[in-house]
Amino acid sequence: MLRAAWHPWVFVSMDKLDTKILDLLQQNGELTAAEIADRVGLSKAPCWRRIQKLREAGVIRQTVTLLDARALNVGTTVFVTLKTGNHSAAWFEKFVRAVREIPEVTEIHRMSGDVDYLIRIVVPDIDAYDVVYKRLISAVDFQDVSASFALETLKYTTALICSMRVRISLRSMSKTRVESTGC
């Protein structure tokens, strides 16, 4: 089941061909509809319509090109945990504005547990991180900021799995597991 982009609780149906198409597109977003159709056993037009349906449903958000961080001299990855003593809406808006203006920040996650936020930053080296750090702490007050530098990336992927399909009823808002399937 796919979540329709226009409502977070409405899902549209997805079958094994759709998951195969998604898997192929995640491996190579430059494949043409004809190439995908050939690999999944469809003709070009029905395959293209399925891809469009997946786009319209918001399952395919966009097609991008992945770049090599080392080749662009931003091969140092820093994971920063942040704690704040202020959880007001005004603080949050200020925080979001600040991190959106820092291009080295590539991910921001609001967390449960001991830390409030986890940020992924990519920079050329430790000195460049220090510049980003100073910019961040000058923009917003934090209770604690802690950084860890990745020594080695053992796995990195942008591909998502389609391991559980869920149907959600608008009437009952209850979740029912339909089936497990891989992309």
N, C-alpha and C positions, 0 to 999 in steps of 0.2 A: 504494500500500500504506500502511496506517496502523499505527502502533505501538500495540499493546494496552497499556492502562495498567498491567496487572498484571505485565508482563514486558518489559524494555527491548529484547529481541531478537525478540519475536513481533510480526508485522505481520498486519493483516487487510486484505482487499481493498477497494479504493475505485475507483469508476468516474467517468466524466465528470460524471454527475449529482451525485455527492457533491461534486466540486470546484466545480460551479456553486452548490450549496447553501452551501458554505463561503464562497465569494466573496460571495454575497448577504448572509450573516450578518455577515461582516467589514465590509461597507459599512454595514449597519444591523441591529444586534442586536435591534431591536424588531419586525422583521417577524414576522408570524404564520406558522404552518405553511401555512395556506391561501394567503397571499400568495406565499410561496416556491414552493409547489406550482404555482401559476398561472404563475409566471415560468420554471420549469424544465420545465413540461409533464407534471407528475404530478398525481394526485389527492391530497387532503389526507392521508389515512391512510398511504399508502406514503411520502410525504414526511416526515411526522412520525416514522415508524419509522426512516427513514434518519438523521434528526437525532438521535434517541435512540441509535442505533448509534454515531454519531460522538461523542456524549457519553460513552457507556459505554467506548469505546475510548480515551478521554482526548484525542482530537483537539480537541474543544471543551472547554476547561477551565472557562470561566465566561463569563457575559455581564456586561459592565460598561457604565457610562456615562462617556464621555470629557468632561472638564471643561476650560474655557478658563483657562489659567494666569494670563493677564493680568487677567481678570475677578476672579480670586481673589487678586490681588496677590502672585503668586509667578512673575512673568514673567522673572526672571533665572535663566538656566540656567548652571550651573558644572560643568565636567568636571574632575575631580580625579584625578591619577595618584598612586599610592602605591607606595613601595618599602619593603620591610622587610628587615632583616638576620636576622630570626628566622622560621623556617618550621616551628616546632613545632606540634603539635596543640593544645597549651594556648594558644599565641599566637593561632592561628586561631579557636578557640572564643571567646576574649575579644574579638577583632576582630568576629566575626559578631554577638555579643551587643551590642556597642557600636553598630554601624551600624544594627542592627534597631531600636534605641531612639531613633534620630534620624529623625523623620518627614520631614525635608527631603531625605533620601537616597532617591531613587526607583529607582535601579538600582545594582547592584554586579556587576562582572565580574572574574573572575580571568583574568589575561592571560599571554600568552607574550611573550618579548622583553625589552626594557629595564625595563619596569615590572611590578609584581606585580598591582596592582589598578587598575581604572578605575571611578570612582564618578560618577554623575550626581546633582547636587543642584539643587533648585529653591528659590529664595528671593526675597523682594521686592527686595533690593538688595545691594550689596557689604558694607555694614555687617552685614546679617543673615547673609551668608556667613561673615564673620569670627567671629560667635558660634558657628556650626556648626563651623567650623575649630577653634576653641579647645576646643569640647566633644569633638571627635574626637581631637585630639592629647593631651588630658588623659586619655582612656580607654585608649589603646593607643600603644605606642612604634613610631615609624616611622623609617626611614633617610632618607626624602625624601618631601615632600608638595609637589605642584605643581598649581596651579589655572589653568584657562583659562576665560574667560567667553565665552559664545556671544554674538556681536554680532547675528546674524541666523540664523533657522532657514530654510533653503532647501527642505528636505523633511522632513516628519514623518508617519509612518504607523505604525499598529499592525498593519496587514494583512500577513499572511505569504503567500508564494507557494507553490504546489504544483508546483514546476518539475521535481523529480526524484522518482520513486517508486522505492523500494528494497525488495527482498525479502531477508530474512535467514533463513537456514536454521538451526534449532536444532541440527541434527546437525553441520554443518560450520562454523557461525558465519561463513560467507563471504557477502559482499555481492554481489548481482547487480543491475545496473541493468535495470529493466524497461522504462520508457519515460519520456519527458519530456512534461509536460503542464502547462499553466497553470491556475490556479483560475478 
